[in-house]
Amino acid sequence: MPKWLDNAVFYEIYPQSFLDTNADGIGDFRGIIRKLDYIRDLGFNALWINPCFTSPFGDAGYDVADYYTVAPRYGTNEDLKELFIQAHNRGMHVLLDLVPGHTSVEHPWFKESMKAEKNAFTDRYIWTDSVSEPPEGMGCLRGISPRDGAVALNFFSIQPALNYGFNVRTRPWQQSPEEEGPRATLEAMMDVMRFWLGMGCDGFRVDMAMSLVKNDPDSQATIALWQKVRAFLDEEFPEAAMVSEWGEPEKSLRGGFHMDFLLHFGPSHYNDLFRCQEPFFSDRGLGDASAFVEKYLESREKAGKNGLICIPSGNHDMARLAKFVEGDQKKLAFTFLLTMPGAPFVYYGDEIGMRFVEGLTSVEGGYERTGARSPMQWDGSVNAGFSAAPRNKLYMPQDPASDRPTVEEQLSRSDSLLHHVQKMIALRQAHPALQNRAAIAFISNGAPGQALAYERGCGEERLLVVLNPCREAAAFSYGGTLGEAVYVFGGAALQKDGTVTVPPVSAGIYRIK
Ligand code: NOJ
């Protein structure tokens, strides 16, 4: 288990939209390097960069055409190596995005695989035996190749599924994960990992990690596959960190991932907190965090003590936090995100409350996700300091509002969201009880009108975090004794006769006596 994960706090960068240094309208590695001090000064000590490899960008780079070469629009492999070095010089770690479930239709492996003659890539993808037999229950491409067969898809129609085999097999063309083709696919993917880890990357966020072995009840064979990857990493790169896009920690962590995300899909009730009509983080008091709490505790129990369940502020696939969470509620939401166990992940721009840009035409397969991917707003200059390109050449339009938040404005104001995020990360780093592996016990579960309160503990240090987003005061009974406040926002909680009363729209962190 990489030690650096004990207090890692991640910042996710969608590289297209971060900072453009060569005026082509698209972000680049030089831009990320230029902003490393900004990210570090906020308190982040780790990055996740969305796919930055050669791609036709039909799905923002999740359609890889060459796993070994970065997309020229971001720079060169040397530039990425420089980014690793610069990050390491600042005590930061960098995760790349590994897309093992599918490639672009333009990947040379796929071109070889489409050929009628048998070759080394014939079994690299999932093909049926005849163009008139589509794979059951899966999307497919048919009629595109000299080879007679239909090829299964993993996501969009431009993303044919790599072949890791089928756990339950009902057709002759379905191979076992142990057959040569699926084994070679996994070897090829481990070679890709070896290449980037050897260059200085610190691990991977793994796209659709649950999708690899098909017809796989309870993900048994997919878990077994990831355990092989774990064994390889333990042997060759024990410090490399792995976080899965899976959304079911009870499975992914058993597969050997160090971390799994809670996501806007899956059973976690993540959306109840920030992304629904009546989120918990609203002053109306109609939101309900209790199903989240119940599922969270169940997952923790099943996943075992070592794995980290990571709660992101958002990501490139979901609406921005600011779409549903308003005003000071954003500060409460970040107090929650940065005081929970697991490694926190903050999506670029969420630290200033960047808005979801409504009404945009889809860019690079973004569709309903597009508005969460708009270029970063650095300052009040042209294009908000993102790029010197003409406005109509930007990767996509920016938030057109005249009061759009910027880093510059928020740095100048001590009560800004940015400073709040910075303060919360500093508190987390100052208190082992708030860090990634410290224990948690819920005291109040955020049912409608109720506060969310949880104890965090590590060794001697024990803290109580109390959050009441509601415009009415809330109360809960508590057997412990509140001590000195480590942090208070919106008024301190009061304890009397075993009842803690929490002021409206407030947050506090207290020592437990
Ligand atoms: C999940 C990624 O986060 C998303 O952006 C992508 O479109 C799909 N996987 C397919 O790779």
Residues whose N, C-alpha, C, O or C-beta is under 5 A from the ligand:
A	BS01	NOJ	D59 Y62 F155 D207 M208 D317
